[in-house]
């Protein structure tokens, strides 16, 4: 779980491409984009609940 959060945070930093991160983490691009989509939905839902 911590690795996924680290992946998402690095991807959002725009210092690396998703392709580079997927290679570093040893996952497919499909899985990388799946993680990004899940966490984007989670963060947007959490943010709207706070406001």
Phi and psi in radians as a Rosetta constraint file:
Dihedral C 1 N 2 CA 2 C 2 CIRCULARHARMONIC -1.106 0.35
Dihedral N 2 CA 2 C 2 N 3 CIRCULARHARMONIC -0.613 0.35
Dihedral C 2 N 3 CA 3 C 3 CIRCULARHARMONIC -1.136 0.35
Dihedral N 3 CA 3 C 3 N 4 CIRCULARHARMONIC -0.670 0.35
Dihedral C 3 N 4 CA 4 C 4 CIRCULARHARMONIC -1.149 0.35
Dihedral N 4 CA 4 C 4 N 5 CIRCULARHARMONIC -0.772 0.35
Dihedral C 4 N 5 CA 5 C 5 CIRCULARHARMONIC -1.089 0.35
Dihedral N 5 CA 5 C 5 N 6 CIRCULARHARMONIC -0.732 0.35
Dihedral C 5 N 6 CA 6 C 6 CIRCULARHARMONIC -1.077 0.35
Dihedral N 6 CA 6 C 6 N 7 CIRCULARHARMONIC -0.752 0.35
Dihedral C 6 N 7 CA 7 C 7 CIRCULARHARMONIC -1.026 0.35
Dihedral N 7 CA 7 C 7 N 8 CIRCULARHARMONIC -0.846 0.35
Dihedral C 7 N 8 CA 8 C 8 CIRCULARHARMONIC -1.106 0.35
Dihedral N 8 CA 8 C 8 N 9 CIRCULARHARMONIC -0.761 0.35
Dihedral C 8 N 9 CA 9 C 9 CIRCULARHARMONIC -1.127 0.35
Dihedral N 9 CA 9 C 9 N 10 CIRCULARHARMONIC -0.712 0.35
Dihedral C 9 N 10 CA 10 C 10 CIRCULARHARMONIC -1.166 0.35
Dihedral N 10 CA 10 C 10 N 11 CIRCULARHARMONIC -0.669 0.35
Dihedral C 10 N 11 CA 11 C 11 CIRCULARHARMONIC -1.143 0.35
Dihedral N 11 CA 11 C 11 N 12 CIRCULARHARMONIC -0.694 0.35
Dihedral C 11 N 12 CA 12 C 12 CIRCULARHARMONIC -1.242 0.35
Dihedral N 12 CA 12 C 12 N 13 CIRCULARHARMONIC -0.359 0.35
Dihedral C 12 N 13 CA 13 C 13 CIRCULARHARMONIC -1.275 0.35
Dihedral N 13 CA 13 C 13 N 14 CIRCULARHARMONIC -0.302 0.35
Dihedral C 13 N 14 CA 14 C 14 CIRCULARHARMONIC 1.140 0.35
Dihedral N 14 CA 14 C 14 N 15 CIRCULARHARMONIC 0.273 0.35
Dihedral C 14 N 15 CA 15 C 15 CIRCULARHARMONIC -1.433 0.35
Dihedral N 15 CA 15 C 15 N 16 CIRCULARHARMONIC -0.381 0.35
Dihedral C 15 N 16 CA 16 C 16 CIRCULARHARMONIC -2.282 0.35
Dihedral N 16 CA 16 C 16 N 17 CIRCULARHARMONIC 2.691 0.35
Dihedral C 16 N 17 CA 17 C 17 CIRCULARHARMONIC -1.447 0.35
Dihedral N 17 CA 17 C 17 N 18 CIRCULARHARMONIC 2.802 0.35
Dihedral C 17 N 18 CA 18 C 18 CIRCULARHARMONIC -1.080 0.35
Dihedral N 18 CA 18 C 18 N 19 CIRCULARHARMONIC -0.667 0.35
Dihedral C 18 N 19 CA 19 C 19 CIRCULARHARMONIC -1.056 0.35
Dihedral N 19 CA 19 C 19 N 20 CIRCULARHARMONIC -0.795 0.35
Dihedral C 19 N 20 CA 20 C 20 CIRCULARHARMONIC -1.070 0.35
Dihedral N 20 CA 20 C 20 N 21 CIRCULARHARMONIC -0.784 0.35
Dihedral C 20 N 21 CA 21 C 21 CIRCULARHARMONIC -1.135 0.35
Dihedral N 21 CA 21 C 21 N 22 CIRCULARHARMONIC -0.701 0.35
Dihedral C 21 N 22 CA 22 C 22 CIRCULARHARMONIC -1.075 0.35
Dihedral N 22 CA 22 C 22 N 23 CIRCULARHARMONIC -0.705 0.35
Dihedral C 22 N 23 CA 23 C 23 CIRCULARHARMONIC -1.120 0.35
Dihedral N 23 CA 23 C 23 N 24 CIRCULARHARMONIC -0.756 0.35
Dihedral C 23 N 24 CA 24 C 24 CIRCULARHARMONIC -1.123 0.35
Dihedral N 24 CA 24 C 24 N 25 CIRCULARHARMONIC -0.670 0.35
Dihedral C 24 N 25 CA 25 C 25 CIRCULARHARMONIC -1.549 0.35
Dihedral N 25 CA 25 C 25 N 26 CIRCULARHARMONIC -0.129 0.35
Dihedral C 25 N 26 CA 26 C 26 CIRCULARHARMONIC 1.257 0.35
Dihedral N 26 CA 26 C 26 N 27 CIRCULARHARMONIC 0.614 0.35
Dihedral C 26 N 27 CA 27 C 27 CIRCULARHARMONIC -2.155 0.35
Dihedral N 27 CA 27 C 27 N 28 CIRCULARHARMONIC 2.835 0.35
Dihedral C 27 N 28 CA 28 C 28 CIRCULARHARMONIC -1.346 0.35
Dihedral N 28 CA 28 C 28 N 29 CIRCULARHARMONIC 2.802 0.35
Dihedral C 28 N 29 CA 29 C 29 CIRCULARHARMONIC -1.114 0.35
Dihedral N 29 CA 29 C 29 N 30 CIRCULARHARMONIC -0.618 0.35
Dihedral C 29 N 30 CA 30 C 30 CIRCULARHARMONIC -1.025 0.35
Dihedral N 30 CA 30 C 30 N 31 CIRCULARHARMONIC -0.787 0.35
Dihedral C 30 N 31 CA 31 C 31 CIRCULARHARMONIC -1.159 0.35
Dihedral N 31 CA 31 C 31 N 32 CIRCULARHARMONIC -0.700 0.35
Dihedral C 31 N 32 CA 32 C 32 CIRCULARHARMONIC -1.047 0.35
Dihedral N 32 CA 32 C 32 N 33 CIRCULARHARMONIC -0.815 0.35
Dihedral C 32 N 33 CA 33 C 33 CIRCULARHARMONIC -1.189 0.35
Dihedral N 33 CA 33 C 33 N 34 CIRCULARHARMONIC -0.538 0.35
Dihedral C 33 N 34 CA 34 C 34 CIRCULARHARMONIC -1.126 0.35
Dihedral N 34 CA 34 C 34 N 35 CIRCULARHARMONIC -0.762 0.35
Dihedral C 34 N 35 CA 35 C 35 CIRCULARHARMONIC -1.090 0.35
Dihedral N 35 CA 35 C 35 N 36 CIRCULARHARMONIC -0.757 0.35
Dihedral C 35 N 36 CA 36 C 36 CIRCULARHARMONIC -1.101 0.35
Dihedral N 36 CA 36 C 36 N 37 CIRCULARHARMONIC -0.722 0.35
Dihedral C 36 N 37 CA 37 C 37 CIRCULARHARMONIC -1.157 0.35
Dihedral N 37 CA 37 C 37 N 38 CIRCULARHARMONIC -0.728 0.35
Dihedral C 37 N 38 CA 38 C 38 CIRCULARHARMONIC -1.098 0.35
Dihedral N 38 CA 38 C 38 N 39 CIRCULARHARMONIC -0.783 0.35
Dihedral C 38 N 39 CA 39 C 39 CIRCULARHARMONIC -1.311 0.35
Dihedral N 39 CA 39 C 39 N 40 CIRCULARHARMONIC -0.510 0.35
Dihedral C 39 N 40 CA 40 C 40 CIRCULARHARMONIC -1.112 0.35
Dihedral N 40 CA 40 C 40 N 41 CIRCULARHARMONIC -0.767 0.35
Dihedral C 40 N 41 CA 41 C 41 CIRCULARHARMONIC -1.134 0.35
Dihedral N 41 CA 41 C 41 N 42 CIRCULARHARMONIC -0.733 0.35
Dihedral C 41 N 42 CA 42 C 42 CIRCULARHARMONIC -1.106 0.35
Dihedral N 42 CA 42 C 42 N 43 CIRCULARHARMONIC -0.842 0.35
Dihedral C 42 N 43 CA 43 C 43 CIRCULARHARMONIC -1.146 0.35
Dihedral N 43 CA 43 C 43 N 44 CIRCULARHARMONIC -0.696 0.35
Dihedral C 43 N 44 CA 44 C 44 CIRCULARHARMONIC -1.188 0.35
Dihedral N 44 CA 44 C 44 N 45 CIRCULARHARMONIC -0.672 0.35
Dihedral C 44 N 45 CA 45 C 45 CIRCULARHARMONIC -1.176 0.35
Dihedral N 45 CA 45 C 45 N 46 CIRCULARHARMONIC -0.747 0.35
Dihedral C 45 N 46 CA 46 C 46 CIRCULARHARMONIC -1.133 0.35
Dihedral N 46 CA 46 C 46 N 47 CIRCULARHARMONIC -0.690 0.35
Dihedral C 46 N 47 CA 47 C 47 CIRCULARHARMONIC -1.148 0.35
Dihedral N 47 CA 47 C 47 N 48 CIRCULARHARMONIC -0.727 0.35
Dihedral C 47 N 48 CA 48 C 48 CIRCULARHARMONIC -1.206 0.35
Dihedral N 48 CA 48 C 48 N 49 CIRCULARHARMONIC -0.518 0.35
Dihedral C 48 N 49 CA 49 C 49 CIRCULARHARMONIC -1.245 0.35
Dihedral N 49 CA 49 C 49 N 50 CIRCULARHARMONIC -0.549 0.35
Dihedral C 49 N 50 CA 50 C 50 CIRCULARHARMONIC -1.270 0.35
Dihedral N 50 CA 50 C 50 N 51 CIRCULARHARMONIC -0.717 0.35
